[in-house]
Amino acid sequence: MASTLTTTGLKVTDAYGESGWAATYNYNWQRINDTIGKLSGLIDVQISGIANTHVLRWNAGSSKFVNVLPTRNIAFITTTTTTSSTTTTTTAP
């Protein structure tokens, strides 16, 4: 019989192959996909009005990370990959 973990809501079975284990497995992956695997599913993250170029910043008042538009330029990460005859440079914020 499956029991439920309080914090995540994931279900736990006693053994592989136990009656209903496949349904528990499918439920857990769906739960991860829908909530836990997303930033907004974390208990210390508050996402609202999401948009390109937003970053997460800690808000001491709410004790959560919140999405904000940076007030100044942020550093760019540049990756350069070189193969035998080609050099590719990718820059992303």
HTML snippet that shows the backbone in 3Dmol.js (N, CA, C, O; Angstrom):
<script src="https://3Dmol.org/build/3Dmol-min.js"></script>
<div id="view" style="width:600px;height:400px;position:relative"></div>
<script>
const pdb = `
ATOM      1  N   MET A   1       0.846  -1.182   0.000  1.00  0.00           N
ATOM      2  CA  MET A   1       0.000   0.000   0.000  1.00  0.00           C
ATOM      3  C   MET A   1       0.888   1.240   0.000  1.00  0.00           C
ATOM      4  O   MET A   1       1.895   1.284   0.707  1.00  0.00           O
ATOM      5  N   ALA A   2       0.525   2.233  -0.780  1.00  0.00           N
ATOM      6  CA  ALA A   2       1.321   3.450  -0.909  1.00  0.00           C
ATOM      7  C   ALA A   2       1.008   4.424   0.224  1.00  0.00           C
ATOM      8  O   ALA A   2      -0.143   4.596   0.627  1.00  0.00           O
ATOM      9  N   SER A   3       2.075   5.057   0.723  1.00  0.00           N
ATOM     10  CA  SER A   3       1.891   6.141   1.679  1.00  0.00           C
ATOM     11  C   SER A   3       2.352   7.428   1.013  1.00  0.00           C
ATOM     12  O   SER A   3       3.069   7.378   0.013  1.00  0.00           O
ATOM     13  N   THR A   4       1.958   8.570   1.542  1.00  0.00           N
ATOM     14  CA  THR A   4       2.267   9.850   0.913  1.00  0.00           C
ATOM     15  C   THR A   4       3.248  10.638   1.756  1.00  0.00           C
ATOM     16  O   THR A   4       3.080  10.767   2.969  1.00  0.00           O
ATOM     17  N   LEU A   5       4.297  11.176   1.091  1.00  0.00           N
ATOM     18  CA  LEU A   5       5.253  12.040   1.764  1.00  0.00           C
ATOM     19  C   LEU A   5       4.617  13.411   1.940  1.00  0.00           C
ATOM     20  O   LEU A   5       4.102  13.979   0.977  1.00  0.00           O
ATOM     21  N   THR A   6       4.643  13.942   3.131  1.00  0.00           N
ATOM     22  CA  THR A   6       3.929  15.176   3.435  1.00  0.00           C
ATOM     23  C   THR A   6       4.409  16.382   2.646  1.00  0.00           C
ATOM     24  O   THR A   6       3.585  17.095   2.074  1.00  0.00           O
ATOM     25  N   THR A   7       5.700  16.634   2.595  1.00  0.00           N
ATOM     26  CA  THR A   7       6.207  17.848   1.963  1.00  0.00           C
ATOM     27  C   THR A   7       5.976  17.874   0.464  1.00  0.00           C
ATOM     28  O   THR A   7       5.544  18.894  -0.074  1.00  0.00           O
ATOM     29  N   THR A   8       6.251  16.784  -0.214  1.00  0.00           N
ATOM     30  CA  THR A   8       6.194  16.760  -1.673  1.00  0.00           C
ATOM     31  C   THR A   8       4.883  16.238  -2.223  1.00  0.00           C
ATOM     32  O   THR A   8       4.516  16.567  -3.351  1.00  0.00           O
ATOM     33  N   GLY A   9       4.177  15.441  -1.460  1.00  0.00           N
ATOM     34  CA  GLY A   9       2.964  14.818  -1.950  1.00  0.00           C
ATOM     35  C   GLY A   9       3.245  13.575  -2.783  1.00  0.00           C
ATOM     36  O   GLY A   9       2.319  12.975  -3.330  1.00  0.00           O
ATOM     37  N   LEU A  10       4.529  13.176  -2.887  1.00  0.00           N
ATOM     38  CA  LEU A  10       4.865  11.962  -3.626  1.00  0.00           C
ATOM     39  C   LEU A  10       4.436  10.746  -2.824  1.00  0.00           C
ATOM     40  O   LEU A  10       4.370  10.790  -1.596  1.00  0.00           O
ATOM     41  N   LYS A  11       4.146   9.661  -3.529  1.00  0.00           N
ATOM     42  CA  LYS A  11       3.712   8.435  -2.869  1.00  0.00           C
ATOM     43  C   LYS A  11       4.870   7.444  -2.821  1.00  0.00           C
ATOM     44  O   LYS A  11       5.729   7.428  -3.703  1.00  0.00           O
ATOM     45  N   VAL A  12       4.879   6.632  -1.794  1.00  0.00           N
ATOM     46  CA  VAL A  12       5.931   5.637  -1.599  1.00  0.00           C
ATOM     47  C   VAL A  12       5.274   4.265  -1.510  1.00  0.00           C
ATOM     48  O   VAL A  12       4.266   4.085  -0.826  1.00  0.00           O
ATOM     49  N   THR A  13       5.862   3.301  -2.214  1.00  0.00           N
ATOM     50  CA  THR A  13       5.381   1.925  -2.100  1.00  0.00           C
ATOM     51  C   THR A  13       6.396   1.126  -1.289  1.00  0.00           C
ATOM     52  O   THR A  13       7.552   1.528  -1.153  1.00  0.00           O
ATOM     53  N   ASP A  14       5.960   0.009  -0.763  1.00  0.00           N
ATOM     54  CA  ASP A  14       6.849  -0.822   0.038  1.00  0.00           C
ATOM     55  C   ASP A  14       7.836  -1.604  -0.816  1.00  0.00           C
ATOM     56  O   ASP A  14       8.962  -1.861  -0.390  1.00  0.00           O
ATOM     57  N   ALA A  15       7.414  -1.984  -2.027  1.00  0.00           N
ATOM     58  CA  ALA A  15       8.298  -2.802  -2.859  1.00  0.00           C
ATOM     59  C   ALA A  15       7.930  -2.671  -4.332  1.00  0.00           C
ATOM     60  O   ALA A  15       6.770  -2.461  -4.690  1.00  0.00           O
ATOM     61  N   TYR A  16       8.948  -2.799  -5.172  1.00  0.00           N
ATOM     62  CA  TYR A  16       8.752  -2.848  -6.621  1.00  0.00           C
ATOM     63  C   TYR A  16       7.900  -4.082  -6.930  1.00  0.00           C
ATOM     64  O   TYR A  16       8.133  -5.160  -6.385  1.00  0.00           O
ATOM     65  N   GLY A  17       6.933  -3.913  -7.791  1.00  0.00           N
ATOM     66  CA  GLY A  17       6.093  -5.032  -8.178  1.00  0.00           C
ATOM     67  C   GLY A  17       4.887  -5.227  -7.274  1.00  0.00           C
ATOM     68  O   GLY A  17       4.014  -6.048  -7.556  1.00  0.00           O
ATOM     69  N   GLU A  18       4.843  -4.464  -6.183  1.00  0.00           N
ATOM     70  CA  GLU A  18       3.702  -4.541  -5.271  1.00  0.00           C
ATOM     71  C   GLU A  18       2.454  -4.095  -6.027  1.00  0.00           C
ATOM     72  O   GLU A  18       2.551  -3.310  -6.970  1.00  0.00           O
ATOM     73  N   SER A  19       1.308  -4.579  -5.632  1.00  0.00           N
ATOM     74  CA  SER A  19       0.050  -4.216  -6.263  1.00  0.00           C
ATOM     75  C   SER A  19      -0.097  -2.689  -6.298  1.00  0.00           C
ATOM     76  O   SER A  19      -0.017  -2.033  -5.259  1.00  0.00           O
ATOM     77  N   GLY A  20      -0.308  -2.136  -7.472  1.00  0.00           N
ATOM     78  CA  GLY A  20      -0.508  -0.701  -7.623  1.00  0.00           C
ATOM     79  C   GLY A  20       0.771   0.117  -7.766  1.00  0.00           C
ATOM     80  O   GLY A  20       0.704   1.345  -7.827  1.00  0.00           O
ATOM     81  N   TRP A  21       1.937  -0.532  -7.820  1.00  0.00           N
ATOM     82  CA  TRP A  21       3.199   0.221  -7.902  1.00  0.00           C
ATOM     83  C   TRP A  21       3.283   1.047  -9.179  1.00  0.00           C
ATOM     84  O   TRP A  21       3.822   2.154  -9.157  1.00  0.00           O
ATOM     85  N   ALA A  22       2.761   0.533 -10.293  1.00  0.00           N
ATOM     86  CA  ALA A  22       2.834   1.263 -11.571  1.00  0.00           C
ATOM     87  C   ALA A  22       2.018   2.552 -11.493  1.00  0.00           C
ATOM     88  O   ALA A  22       2.454   3.589 -11.994  1.00  0.00           O
ATOM     89  N   ALA A  23       0.857   2.497 -10.880  1.00  0.00           N
ATOM     90  CA  ALA A  23       0.032   3.694 -10.727  1.00  0.00           C
ATOM     91  C   ALA A  23       0.736   4.708  -9.835  1.00  0.00           C
ATOM     92  O   ALA A  23       0.657   5.910 -10.089  1.00  0.00           O
ATOM     93  N   THR A  24       1.424   4.242  -8.794  1.00  0.00           N
ATOM     94  CA  THR A  24       2.181   5.127  -7.901  1.00  0.00           C
ATOM     95  C   THR A  24       3.324   5.777  -8.660  1.00  0.00           C
ATOM     96  O   THR A  24       3.546   6.982  -8.540  1.00  0.00           O
ATOM     97  N   TYR A  25       4.048   4.989  -9.440  1.00  0.00           N
ATOM     98  CA  TYR A  25       5.151   5.487 -10.266  1.00  0.00           C
ATOM     99  C   TYR A  25       4.655   6.587 -11.215  1.00  0.00           C
ATOM    100  O   TYR A  25       5.252   7.660 -11.302  1.00  0.00           O
ATOM    101  N   ASN A  26       3.555   6.304 -11.924  1.00  0.00           N
ATOM    102  CA  ASN A  26       2.989   7.278 -12.859  1.00  0.00           C
ATOM    103  C   ASN A  26       2.504   8.533 -12.151  1.00  0.00           C
ATOM    104  O   ASN A  26       2.702   9.645 -12.642  1.00  0.00           O
ATOM    105  N   TYR A  27       1.869   8.358 -10.999  1.00  0.00           N
ATOM    106  CA  TYR A  27       1.399   9.503 -10.216  1.00  0.00           C
ATOM    107  C   TYR A  27       2.573  10.391  -9.824  1.00  0.00           C
ATOM    108  O   TYR A  27       2.504  11.612  -9.970  1.00  0.00           O
ATOM    109  N   ASN A  28       3.653   9.783  -9.326  1.00  0.00           N
ATOM    110  CA  ASN A  28       4.817  10.554  -8.882  1.00  0.00           C
ATOM    111  C   ASN A  28       5.430  11.354 -10.027  1.00  0.00           C
ATOM    112  O   ASN A  28       5.737  12.534  -9.857  1.00  0.00           O
ATOM    113  N   TRP A  29       5.614  10.731 -11.190  1.00  0.00           N
ATOM    114  CA  TRP A  29       6.192  11.473 -12.319  1.00  0.00           C
ATOM    115  C   TRP A  29       5.275  12.593 -12.779  1.00  0.00           C
ATOM    116  O   TRP A  29       5.751  13.664 -13.158  1.00  0.00           O
ATOM    117  N   GLN A  30       3.979  12.367 -12.753  1.00  0.00           N
ATOM    118  CA  GLN A  30       3.045  13.437 -13.125  1.00  0.00           C
ATOM    119  C   GLN A  30       3.122  14.580 -12.120  1.00  0.00           C
ATOM    120  O   GLN A  30       3.086  15.749 -12.503  1.00  0.00           O
ATOM    121  N   ARG A  31       3.227  14.249 -10.840  1.00  0.00           N
ATOM    122  CA  ARG A  31       3.343  15.271  -9.778  1.00  0.00           C
ATOM    123  C   ARG A  31       4.627  16.079  -9.943  1.00  0.00           C
ATOM    124  O   ARG A  31       4.613  17.304  -9.827  1.00  0.00           O
ATOM    125  N   ILE A  32       5.731  15.396 -10.212  1.00  0.00           N
ATOM    126  CA  ILE A  32       7.005  16.085 -10.435  1.00  0.00           C
ATOM    127  C   ILE A  32       6.884  17.013 -11.634  1.00  0.00           C
ATOM    128  O   ILE A  32       7.325  18.161 -11.586  1.00  0.00           O
ATOM    129  N   ASN A  33       6.297  16.522 -12.688  1.00  0.00           N
ATOM    130  CA  ASN A  33       6.152  17.304 -13.912  1.00  0.00           C
ATOM    131  C   ASN A  33       5.256  18.523 -13.726  1.00  0.00           C
ATOM    132  O   ASN A  33       5.544  19.592 -14.263  1.00  0.00           O
ATOM    133  N   ASP A  34       4.178  18.370 -12.975  1.00  0.00           N
ATOM    134  CA  ASP A  34       3.202  19.444 -12.812  1.00  0.00           C
ATOM    135  C   ASP A  34       3.583  20.483 -11.766  1.00  0.00           C
ATOM    136  O   ASP A  34       3.237  21.655 -11.912  1.00  0.00           O
ATOM    137  N   THR A  35       4.293  20.076 -10.710  1.00  0.00           N
ATOM    138  CA  THR A  35       4.528  21.013  -9.610  1.00  0.00           C
ATOM    139  C   THR A  35       5.950  21.020  -9.086  1.00  0.00           C
ATOM    140  O   THR A  35       6.626  22.047  -9.147  1.00  0.00           O
ATOM    141  N   ILE A  36       6.409  19.903  -8.577  1.00  0.00           N
ATOM    142  CA  ILE A  36       7.684  19.856  -7.879  1.00  0.00           C
ATOM    143  C   ILE A  36       8.848  20.228  -8.786  1.00  0.00           C
ATOM    144  O   ILE A  36       9.801  20.865  -8.339  1.00  0.00           O
ATOM    145  N   GLY A  37       8.783  19.840 -10.050  1.00  0.00           N
ATOM    146  CA  GLY A  37       9.862  20.123 -10.993  1.00  0.00           C
ATOM    147  C   GLY A  37       9.867  21.548 -11.500  1.00  0.00           C
ATOM    148  O   GLY A  37      10.700  21.888 -12.340  1.00  0.00           O
ATOM    149  N   LYS A  38       8.985  22.380 -11.033  1.00  0.00           N
ATOM    150  CA  LYS A  38       8.908  23.774 -11.462  1.00  0.00           C
ATOM    151  C   LYS A  38       9.274  24.691 -10.302  1.00  0.00           C
ATOM    152  O   LYS A  38       8.989  24.385  -9.145  1.00  0.00           O
ATOM    153  N   LEU A  39       9.897  25.797 -10.616  1.00  0.00           N
ATOM    154  CA  LEU A  39      10.260  26.751  -9.562  1.00  0.00           C
ATOM    155  C   LEU A  39       9.053  27.173  -8.747  1.00  0.00           C
ATOM    156  O   LEU A  39       9.135  27.299  -7.525  1.00  0.00           O
ATOM    157  N   SER A  40       7.932  27.391  -9.419  1.00  0.00           N
ATOM    158  CA  SER A  40       6.738  27.844  -8.706  1.00  0.00           C
ATOM    159  C   SER A  40       6.201  26.781  -7.754  1.00  0.00           C
ATOM    160  O   SER A  40       5.383  27.087  -6.887  1.00  0.00           O
ATOM    161  N   GLY A  41       6.651  25.534  -7.906  1.00  0.00           N
ATOM    162  CA  GLY A  41       6.218  24.469  -7.019  1.00  0.00           C
ATOM    163  C   GLY A  41       7.021  24.393  -5.733  1.00  0.00           C
ATOM    164  O   GLY A  41       6.659  23.652  -4.820  1.00  0.00           O
ATOM    165  N   LEU A  42       8.105  25.149  -5.650  1.00  0.00           N
ATOM    166  CA  LEU A  42       8.930  25.142  -4.446  1.00  0.00           C
ATOM    167  C   LEU A  42       8.308  26.045  -3.381  1.00  0.00           C
ATOM    168  O   LEU A  42       7.713  27.072  -3.707  1.00  0.00           O
ATOM    169  N   ILE A  43       8.441  25.670  -2.129  1.00  0.00           N
ATOM    170  CA  ILE A  43       7.768  26.422  -1.063  1.00  0.00           C
ATOM    171  C   ILE A  43       8.424  27.764  -0.771  1.00  0.00           C
ATOM    172  O   ILE A  43       7.795  28.628  -0.160  1.00  0.00           O
ATOM    173  N   ASP A  44       9.678  27.963  -1.195  1.00  0.00           N
ATOM    174  CA  ASP A  44      10.333  29.251  -0.917  1.00  0.00           C
ATOM    175  C   ASP A  44      10.496  30.101  -2.174  1.00  0.00           C
ATOM    176  O   ASP A  44      11.390  30.944  -2.245  1.00  0.00           O
ATOM    177  N   VAL A  45       9.628  29.877  -3.169  1.00  0.00           N
ATOM    178  CA  VAL A  45       9.655  30.655  -4.411  1.00  0.00           C
ATOM    179  C   VAL A  45       8.259  31.171  -4.694  1.00  0.00           C
ATOM    180  O   VAL A  45       7.281  30.427  -4.623  1.00  0.00           O
ATOM    181  N   GLN A  46       8.175  32.466  -5.019  1.00  0.00           N
ATOM    182  CA  GLN A  46       6.893  33.077  -5.376  1.00  0.00           C
ATOM    183  C   GLN A  46       7.049  33.689  -6.764  1.00  0.00           C
ATOM    184  O   GLN A  46       7.774  34.670  -6.930  1.00  0.00           O
ATOM    185  N   ILE A  47       6.379  33.123  -7.754  1.00  0.00           N
ATOM    186  CA  ILE A  47       6.484  33.578  -9.139  1.00  0.00           C
ATOM    187  C   ILE A  47       5.184  34.279  -9.524  1.00  0.00           C
ATOM    188  O   ILE A  47       4.096  33.743  -9.317  1.00  0.00           O
ATOM    189  N   SER A  48       5.306  35.486 -10.088  1.00  0.00           N
ATOM    190  CA  SER A  48       4.125  36.182 -10.596  1.00  0.00           C
ATOM    191  C   SER A  48       4.542  37.057 -11.771  1.00  0.00           C
ATOM    192  O   SER A  48       5.631  37.632 -11.766  1.00  0.00           O
ATOM    193  N   GLY A  49       3.689  37.158 -12.764  1.00  0.00           N
ATOM    194  CA  GLY A  49       3.970  38.009 -13.916  1.00  0.00           C
ATOM    195  C   GLY A  49       5.289  37.683 -14.594  1.00  0.00           C
ATOM    196  O   GLY A  49       6.075  38.582 -14.891  1.00  0.00           O
ATOM    197  N   ILE A  50       5.538  36.408 -14.839  1.00  0.00           N
ATOM    198  CA  ILE A  50       6.813  35.976 -15.403  1.00  0.00           C
ATOM    199  C   ILE A  50       7.033  36.576 -16.799  1.00  0.00           C
ATOM    200  O   ILE A  50       6.100  36.694 -17.593  1.00  0.00           O
ATOM    201  N   ALA A  51       8.281  36.950 -17.076  1.00  0.00           N
ATOM    202  CA  ALA A  51       8.620  37.537 -18.374  1.00  0.00           C
ATOM    203  C   ALA A  51      10.090  37.276 -18.687  1.00  0.00           C
ATOM    204  O   ALA A  51      10.879  36.964 -17.795  1.00  0.00           O
ATOM    205  N   ASN A  52      10.446  37.406 -19.955  1.00  0.00           N
ATOM    206  CA  ASN A  52      11.846  37.271 -20.342  1.00  0.00           C
ATOM    207  C   ASN A  52      12.701  38.259 -19.565  1.00  0.00           C
ATOM    208  O   ASN A  52      12.252  39.360 -19.244  1.00  0.00           O
ATOM    209  N   THR A  53      13.903  37.874 -19.271  1.00  0.00           N
ATOM    210  CA  THR A  53      14.938  38.637 -18.559  1.00  0.00           C
ATOM    211  C   THR A  53      14.697  38.758 -17.053  1.00  0.00           C
ATOM    212  O   THR A  53      15.503  39.378 -16.360  1.00  0.00           O
ATOM    213  N   HIS A  54      13.617  38.187 -16.530  1.00  0.00           N
ATOM    214  CA  HIS A  54      13.418  38.189 -15.076  1.00  0.00           C
ATOM    215  C   HIS A  54      14.429  37.268 -14.416  1.00  0.00           C
ATOM    216  O   HIS A  54      14.855  36.277 -15.009  1.00  0.00           O
ATOM    217  N   VAL A  55      14.811  37.591 -13.195  1.00  0.00           N
ATOM    218  CA  VAL A  55      15.705  36.765 -12.390  1.00  0.00           C
ATOM    219  C   VAL A  55      15.067  36.558 -11.025  1.00  0.00           C
ATOM    220  O   VAL A  55      14.132  37.270 -10.658  1.00  0.00           O
ATOM    221  N   LEU A  56      15.571  35.584 -10.273  1.00  0.00           N
ATOM    222  CA  LEU A  56      15.076  35.371  -8.914  1.00  0.00           C
ATOM    223  C   LEU A  56      15.937  36.145  -7.937  1.00  0.00           C
ATOM    224  O   LEU A  56      17.165  36.135  -8.025  1.00  0.00           O
ATOM    225  N   ARG A  57      15.276  36.818  -7.000  1.00  0.00           N
ATOM    226  CA  ARG A  57      15.970  37.582  -5.959  1.00  0.00           C
ATOM    227  C   ARG A  57      15.330  37.233  -4.622  1.00  0.00           C
ATOM    228  O   ARG A  57      14.112  37.082  -4.528  1.00  0.00           O
ATOM    229  N   TRP A  58      16.163  37.105  -3.582  1.00  0.00           N
ATOM    230  CA  TRP A  58      15.660  36.787  -2.248  1.00  0.00           C
ATOM    231  C   TRP A  58      14.946  37.988  -1.656  1.00  0.00           C
ATOM    232  O   TRP A  58      15.464  39.104  -1.703  1.00  0.00           O
ATOM    233  N   ASN A  59      13.764  37.769  -1.100  1.00  0.00           N
ATOM    234  CA  ASN A  59      12.997  38.804  -0.435  1.00  0.00           C
ATOM    235  C   ASN A  59      12.932  38.431   1.045  1.00  0.00           C
ATOM    236  O   ASN A  59      12.210  37.509   1.426  1.00  0.00           O
ATOM    237  N   ALA A  60      13.686  39.148   1.874  1.00  0.00           N
ATOM    238  CA  ALA A  60      13.748  38.832   3.303  1.00  0.00           C
ATOM    239  C   ALA A  60      12.393  39.013   3.979  1.00  0.00           C
ATOM    240  O   ALA A  60      12.085  38.307   4.939  1.00  0.00           O
ATOM    241  N   GLY A  61      11.584  39.947   3.493  1.00  0.00           N
ATOM    242  CA  GLY A  61      10.275  40.190   4.102  1.00  0.00           C
ATOM    243  C   GLY A  61       9.334  39.007   3.980  1.00  0.00           C
ATOM    244  O   GLY A  61       8.596  38.697   4.915  1.00  0.00           O
ATOM    245  N   SER A  62       9.356  38.341   2.827  1.00  0.00           N
ATOM    246  CA  SER A  62       8.478  37.187   2.617  1.00  0.00           C
ATOM    247  C   SER A  62       9.209  35.863   2.819  1.00  0.00           C
ATOM    248  O   SER A  62       8.594  34.797   2.805  1.00  0.00           O
ATOM    249  N   SER A  63      10.535  35.939   3.007  1.00  0.00           N
ATOM    250  CA  SER A  63      11.378  34.742   3.128  1.00  0.00           C
ATOM    251  C   SER A  63      11.203  33.815   1.930  1.00  0.00           C
ATOM    252  O   SER A  63      11.139  32.593   2.064  1.00  0.00           O
ATOM    253  N   LYS A  64      11.128  34.438   0.755  1.00  0.00           N
ATOM    254  CA  LYS A  64      10.982  33.678  -0.487  1.00  0.00           C
ATOM    255  C   LYS A  64      11.793  34.336  -1.596  1.00  0.00           C
ATOM    256  O   LYS A  64      12.088  35.530  -1.550  1.00  0.00           O
ATOM    257  N   PHE A  65      12.146  33.525  -2.596  1.00  0.00           N
ATOM    258  CA  PHE A  65      12.713  34.075  -3.813  1.00  0.00           C
ATOM    259  C   PHE A  65      11.559  34.581  -4.665  1.00  0.00           C
ATOM    260  O   PHE A  65      10.550  33.891  -4.808  1.00  0.00           O
ATOM    261  N   VAL A  66      11.692  35.769  -5.228  1.00  0.00           N
ATOM    262  CA  VAL A  66      10.658  36.340  -6.092  1.00  0.00           C
ATOM    263  C   VAL A  66      11.280  36.712  -7.428  1.00  0.00           C
ATOM    264  O   VAL A  66      12.462  37.052  -7.499  1.00  0.00           O
ATOM    265  N   ASN A  67      10.476  36.647  -8.491  1.00  0.00           N
ATOM    266  CA  ASN A  67      10.990  37.035  -9.798  1.00  0.00           C
ATOM    267  C   ASN A  67      10.905  38.549  -9.964  1.00  0.00           C
ATOM    268  O   ASN A  67       9.885  39.164  -9.653  1.00  0.00           O
ATOM    269  N   VAL A  68      11.986  39.137 -10.457  1.00  0.00           N
ATOM    270  CA  VAL A  68      12.055  40.585 -10.649  1.00  0.00           C
ATOM    271  C   VAL A  68      12.791  40.887 -11.946  1.00  0.00           C
ATOM    272  O   VAL A  68      13.565  40.070 -12.443  1.00  0.00           O
ATOM    273  N   LEU A  69      12.539  42.057 -12.476  1.00  0.00           N
ATOM    274  CA  LEU A  69      13.309  42.570 -13.600  1.00  0.00           C
ATOM    275  C   LEU A  69      14.530  43.255 -13.003  1.00  0.00           C
ATOM    276  O   LEU A  69      14.378  44.160 -12.182  1.00  0.00           O
ATOM    277  N   PRO A  70      15.741  42.850 -13.392  1.00  0.00           N
ATOM    278  CA  PRO A  70      16.935  43.463 -12.804  1.00  0.00           C
ATOM    279  C   PRO A  70      16.959  44.975 -13.028  1.00  0.00           C
ATOM    280  O   PRO A  70      16.552  45.457 -14.085  1.00  0.00           O
ATOM    281  N   THR A  71      17.435  45.713 -12.034  1.00  0.00           N
ATOM    282  CA  THR A  71      17.499  47.168 -12.143  1.00  0.00           C
ATOM    283  C   THR A  71      18.777  47.642 -12.809  1.00  0.00           C
ATOM    284  O   THR A  71      18.900  48.823 -13.134  1.00  0.00           O
ATOM    285  N   ARG A  72      19.732  46.743 -13.018  1.00  0.00           N
ATOM    286  CA  ARG A  72      20.959  47.080 -13.729  1.00  0.00           C
ATOM    287  C   ARG A  72      21.344  45.900 -14.614  1.00  0.00           C
ATOM    288  O   ARG A  72      20.783  44.812 -14.485  1.00  0.00           O
ATOM    289  N   ASN A  73      22.288  46.115 -15.500  1.00  0.00           N
ATOM    290  CA  ASN A  73      22.708  45.051 -16.403  1.00  0.00           C
ATOM    291  C   ASN A  73      23.282  43.876 -15.628  1.00  0.00           C
ATOM    292  O   ASN A  73      23.958  44.051 -14.615  1.00  0.00           O
ATOM    293  N   ILE A  74      23.005  42.698 -16.113  1.00  0.00           N
ATOM    294  CA  ILE A  74      23.585  41.511 -15.510  1.00  0.00           C
ATOM    295  C   ILE A  74      24.666  40.971 -16.438  1.00  0.00           C
ATOM    296  O   ILE A  74      24.655  41.238 -17.640  1.00  0.00           O
ATOM    297  N   ALA A  75      25.577  40.228 -15.883  1.00  0.00           N
ATOM    298  CA  ALA A  75      26.690  39.702 -16.665  1.00  0.00           C
ATOM    299  C   ALA A  75      26.190  38.681 -17.678  1.00  0.00           C
ATOM    300  O   ALA A  75      25.210  37.977 -17.434  1.00  0.00           O
ATOM    301  N   PHE A  76      26.860  38.609 -18.790  1.00  0.00           N
ATOM    302  CA  PHE A  76      26.559  37.618 -19.800  1.00  0.00           C
ATOM    303  C   PHE A  76      27.556  36.482 -19.693  1.00  0.00           C
ATOM    304  O   PHE A  76      28.722  36.693 -19.362  1.00  0.00           O
ATOM    305  N   ILE A  77      27.095  35.297 -19.972  1.00  0.00           N
ATOM    306  CA  ILE A  77      27.965  34.127 -19.977  1.00  0.00           C
ATOM    307  C   ILE A  77      28.288  33.823 -21.428  1.00  0.00           C
ATOM    308  O   ILE A  77      27.387  33.682 -22.254  1.00  0.00           O
ATOM    309  N   THR A  78      29.564  33.725 -21.736  1.00  0.00           N
ATOM    310  CA  THR A  78      29.988  33.422 -23.097  1.00  0.00           C
ATOM    311  C   THR A  78      30.675  32.066 -23.109  1.00  0.00           C
ATOM    312  O   THR A  78      31.594  31.810 -22.332  1.00  0.00           O
ATOM    313  N   THR A  79      30.214  31.209 -24.000  1.00  0.00           N
ATOM    314  CA  THR A  79      30.800  29.889 -24.154  1.00  0.00           C
ATOM    315  C   THR A  79      31.381  29.778 -25.551  1.00  0.00           C
ATOM    316  O   THR A  79      30.700  30.063 -26.536  1.00  0.00           O
ATOM    317  N   THR A  80      32.626  29.368 -25.641  1.00  0.00           N
ATOM    318  CA  THR A  80      33.267  29.181 -26.944  1.00  0.00           C
ATOM    319  C   THR A  80      33.634  27.722 -27.100  1.00  0.00           C
ATOM    320  O   THR A  80      34.301  27.140 -26.245  1.00  0.00           O
ATOM    321  N   THR A  81      33.188  27.133 -28.208  1.00  0.00           N
ATOM    322  CA  THR A  81      33.498  25.744 -28.507  1.00  0.00           C
ATOM    323  C   THR A  81      34.309  25.699 -29.787  1.00  0.00           C
ATOM    324  O   THR A  81      33.907  26.273 -30.799  1.00  0.00           O
ATOM    325  N   THR A  82      35.438  25.027 -29.752  1.00  0.00           N
ATOM    326  CA  THR A  82      36.294  24.928 -30.931  1.00  0.00           C
ATOM    327  C   THR A  82      36.436  23.471 -31.332  1.00  0.00           C
ATOM    328  O   THR A  82      36.799  22.617 -30.524  1.00  0.00           O
ATOM    329  N   THR A  83      36.141  23.206 -32.601  1.00  0.00           N
ATOM    330  CA  THR A  83      36.401  21.880 -33.164  1.00  0.00           C
ATOM    331  C   THR A  83      37.540  22.036 -34.157  1.00  0.00           C
ATOM    332  O   THR A  83      38.145  23.106 -34.224  1.00  0.00           O
ATOM    333  N   SER A  84      37.842  21.030 -34.909  1.00  0.00           N
ATOM    334  CA  SER A  84      39.005  21.058 -35.801  1.00  0.00           C
ATOM    335  C   SER A  84      39.055  22.267 -36.724  1.00  0.00           C
ATOM    336  O   SER A  84      40.136  22.811 -36.952  1.00  0.00           O
ATOM    337  N   SER A  85      37.928  22.700 -37.260  1.00  0.00           N
ATOM    338  CA  SER A  85      37.958  23.844 -38.188  1.00  0.00           C
ATOM    339  C   SER A  85      36.912  24.902 -37.908  1.00  0.00           C
ATOM    340  O   SER A  85      36.807  25.877 -38.652  1.00  0.00           O
ATOM    341  N   THR A  86      36.133  24.730 -36.846  1.00  0.00           N
ATOM    342  CA  THR A  86      35.048  25.656 -36.572  1.00  0.00           C
ATOM    343  C   THR A  86      35.097  26.148 -35.139  1.00  0.00           C
ATOM    344  O   THR A  86      35.331  25.368 -34.217  1.00  0.00           O
ATOM    345  N   THR A  87      34.876  27.447 -34.950  1.00  0.00           N
ATOM    346  CA  THR A  87      34.748  28.013 -33.611  1.00  0.00           C
ATOM    347  C   THR A  87      33.357  28.597 -33.487  1.00  0.00           C
ATOM    348  O   THR A  87      32.948  29.410 -34.316  1.00  0.00           O
ATOM    349  N   THR A  88      32.623  28.190 -32.458  1.00  0.00           N
ATOM    350  CA  THR A  88      31.273  28.675 -32.219  1.00  0.00           C
ATOM    351  C   THR A  88      31.235  29.392 -30.887  1.00  0.00           C
ATOM    352  O   THR A  88      31.664  28.845 -29.871  1.00  0.00           O
ATOM    353  N   THR A  89      30.721  30.624 -30.884  1.00  0.00           N
ATOM    354  CA  THR A  89      30.590  31.384 -29.653  1.00  0.00           C
ATOM    355  C   THR A  89      29.117  31.640 -29.384  1.00  0.00           C
ATOM    356  O   THR A  89      28.397  32.137 -30.250  1.00  0.00           O
ATOM    357  N   THR A  90      28.672  31.298 -28.179  1.00  0.00           N
ATOM    358  CA  THR A  90      27.295  31.502 -27.769  1.00  0.00           C
ATOM    359  C   THR A  90      27.281  32.424 -26.563  1.00  0.00           C
ATOM    360  O   THR A  90      27.996  32.187 -25.590  1.00  0.00           O
ATOM    361  N   THR A  91      26.472  33.475 -26.620  1.00  0.00           N
ATOM    362  CA  THR A  91      26.343  34.400 -25.507  1.00  0.00           C
ATOM    363  C   THR A  91      24.910  34.416 -25.035  1.00  0.00           C
ATOM    364  O   THR A  91      23.977  34.529 -25.831  1.00  0.00           O
ATOM    365  N   ALA A  92      24.747  34.304 -23.738  1.00  0.00           N
ATOM    366  CA  ALA A  92      23.385  34.309 -23.164  1.00  0.00           C
ATOM    367  C   ALA A  92      23.397  35.096 -21.864  1.00  0.00           C
ATOM    368  O   ALA A  92      24.402  35.118 -21.154  1.00  0.00           O
ATOM    369  N   PRO A  93      22.279  35.740 -21.555  1.00  0.00           N
ATOM    370  CA  PRO A  93      22.210  36.470 -20.288  1.00  0.00           C
ATOM    371  C   PRO A  93      22.146  35.534 -19.117  1.00  0.00           C
ATOM    372  O   PRO A  93      22.083  35.981 -17.972  1.00  0.00           O
TER     373      PRO A  93
END
`;
const viewer = $3Dmol.createViewer("view");
viewer.addModel(pdb, "pdb");
viewer.setStyle({}, {cartoon: {color: "spectrum"}});
viewer.zoomTo();
viewer.render();
</script>
